[in-house]
């Protein structure tokens, strides 16, 4: 069973049932992760404060 990279709590997921792009939340600390790889299982933390679309919008404004 995989563990949360943030708090080391066991994540209640079946590794063979997740697909790339799935969102998983740790029940202990509430951190959300996106599945970026399945063999082996790789998780990337979703940073709620950082939104790639907002960043691109800000760059467009600076160029004008």
ABEGO torsion letter per residue (X at the ends): XBBBAAAGBBBBBBAAABBBGBBBBBAAAGBBBBBABAOBBBBBBBBAABBAAAAAAAAAAAAX
